[in-house]
Amino acid sequence: MIEFQGHWYDGKTSNRVRAVCRAGRAGPVVVASEDDGRILTTAGLDQLTIPNGLSGLARQITFPDGSKLETLDNAAVEELIRRHKPRPVAAIIRRLETRWPYAAASVIALVGFLYLFSVYGVPAAAKAIAARLPRSVYTAADNLTLQTLDARFLGQTKLTAEVQKRLKAHFEPTLKAHARLGLKVVFRHGGKLGANAFALPGGTIIFTDKMVELAEHDDELLSVLAHEIGHVHYNHGMRSVVRSSLLAFTLMAISGDASGSSELFLGLPVVILDRKRSRGFETEADDFALQYLKARRIDPRNFANLMRRLAKTSQPSGGDGFLGGYLSTHPELEDRLKAFEADRQG
Amino acid sequence: MPDRYRVVCGPVRDGCDHEDAIESLIQILNIDRDEAERCVNGEIIVADESDDQHAMKHLGGLLHSAGLEVKIKSVKQDMSPGSAKSAGVLGRNTTMPLKFTGNGREYFKIWLTNTVLSILTLGVYSAWAKVKRNQYFFGHTKLDGVGFEYLADPKRILLGRAIGLALLIAYYLSGHVPLLIIPAVITAIVVFPWLINQSLKFRMHNTAHRNIRFRFKAGYKEAFVVYALWPIIGGISLGTLWPYVVRRHQQFVAEHTAYGTTAFKFKASIGDYYGMLGVLFLVLLGAAGVFTVCLSLYVSDLETSQINMSVVTLFAYGKVAFYYFAFSAVHKVFTTNILFRSSYIDRIRFRADLGIWSYFRLLLVNTILIVLTLGLYSPWAKVKMAQYKINHIQVLSAADLSQFAAAEEENVSAVGEEIGGFFDLEVGL
């Protein structure tokens, strides 16, 4: 005979009655009022609906007439369930939810999964997705990015028409060699961005005026062009974007049922992680440039010279320090340039 | 010694319906019909007295909207030993305890199991996870010692999610076929109010207290006006009429929700919502000023050297985050406070006193900790948020909540809520 106390709700009014429930081996389950003993409801054991419990909450037993008994006597309710129909799956889940060893193991599993997913899964997925995006997406991305850059940072180029023509002519063979990438070179006044060069996902390559002025030889600019073309060739731009979105989406999905505002913020570790990965991209672009220069029999030291000059002119800003090291995307200058300076011509 | 504020009301205002006023009085003040009639016909009665000026002002507003003449008087506290009236609420309405009894450690284990199993089952388990999550939070929200219940069937939620996913894919695919774009958008606009109705219906139907389910029932036409037309008006007016839109939304949800057979009522003054708009404006303006100053200070430092893009990025994040949090805090606090203070049901009133600054701080701390722990802090964050909200809501009633009756059973499908949830239409509290 199982006997336990609880509160009974008739399901027709919001009235609350203190009750006692008794269930014998055979025979029905009976709920009676604690105060005056009158029978409130009865049912067969197999007619009851007993949802799985949740830690800390009272158990509910629903009777066929719609009434409900609520009790804190979890052991009694589990015994009732066991008598009628044991539920192994529910029991396992319950154990997972309540015992610390399982929780600890789950945390490790979860963190491990997140790590593998972020470090291997997402980049692979991003590469595949980026490769399958239609050309129109790339064109749109380039247009929008260039518009934004023009609005915020870049101004009209102050280079003379002859200089632009000369450079474009110098670049022509290289651009032709990689015609399928949809390359387009544009010049801009860099403003606060100083001497710089960017490759947009769709093939637009931007040179700032200061970069052109900094170069002492057109081949130096050509080597930078090769590096940027490397980025386009390996589709680094679009892969980065897709990767960041995937990472952000994953973190969002994991903590999706939080206060609701953190989703925005989960982007931040993504930015940090992504910068680190970008170093791999830079190395790939460097290798691409090196191969190209060697094939064209152009001295790779051109690249090194320009990079060194560039490094000398830009002061490391005060805010750099500790954050700068982790957040900067260009691998240590010396490491990078080693390959360009070691190789002799040919 | 703080001043006490006394709200007196009566008689009915010119042009207002007598019967309506009597009904409202009975519900708001929990007095009997005779007293209500006397008040409406001319006898001035004391509605409430307390040192919470803001709450008294609100009660005054509620009674005024209900059609009665109202005066709020400041009275000196009567310290003489024999004065029974200093007990505050004149014995008519007492605060019924509303508590959140959940804690982070307990919920963390549930959340962890939910997350791991959802990943292992590629999302199928997420329906069960949602039910457990809601059961936990509803069950630990206890009014007068009795928790709320979430009764949804996980299998129906799964079905709803599958359909929602299919619709989402269809919607995105239609974006690639130029011919389909316009019909798709029109369909979306037409379907949206229906989705909201279904979503609310499902959520309310599956919420119960003391084994009596809540109910939501509203017509499509009204939902269309409220969720399609009103926002357009708000947009066209460039935000100046937005407070009316918000009030209309809250009114729609409150007035069509019932506990069993008893409907909620809603009376709010438009001034409250303009107050929210004003504060929002001030906060955002102030923030814009601060950020502009910071950024210009940083940039002027650089001269010819390159901007450190990473610092700029961090800064941009910080700025967006701040705006987002500030907006959320002001919006959530105001709308929650107004909603509760303006709603009542059969002699039960509500109060809410969430604070903008404390809510903002909570959001900020939660978010920082969630980011630092790569999401593992989220269960604690959710618990803390629930605790904060529940602790700042009060229920006022003299009756013991046993006077409500259940409504007839209705079969409600999960499809609406899950589709709504999928497209992120979390309507409600």
Interface residues (C-beta under 8 A of the other chain):
Chain A: H7 Y9 D10 G11 K12 T13 S14 N15 R16 L54 S55 G56 L57 A58 Q60 G66 S67 K68 I93 L96 E97 T98 R99 W100 Y102 A103 S106 V107 A109 L110 V111 F113 L114 K192 L193 G194 N196 L251 I254 S255 D257 A258 S259 G260 S261 S262 L264 F265 L266 G267 L268 P269 V271 R275 T313 S314 Q315 S317 G318 G319 D320 L323 G324 L327 S328
Chain B: T101 G102 N103 E106 F108 K109 I110 W111 L112 T113 T115 V116 L117 I119 K132 R133 Q135 Y136 G139 H140 V146 G147 E149 H209 R210 N211 I212 Y259 G260 Y298 V299 D301 L302 T304 S305 Q306 I307 N308 S310 V311 T313 L314 Y317 V320 A321 Y324 F325 S328 L362 L363 N366 T367 I368 I370 V371 L374 G375 L376 Y377 S378 P379 A381 K382 M385 L401 S402 Q403 F404 A405 A406
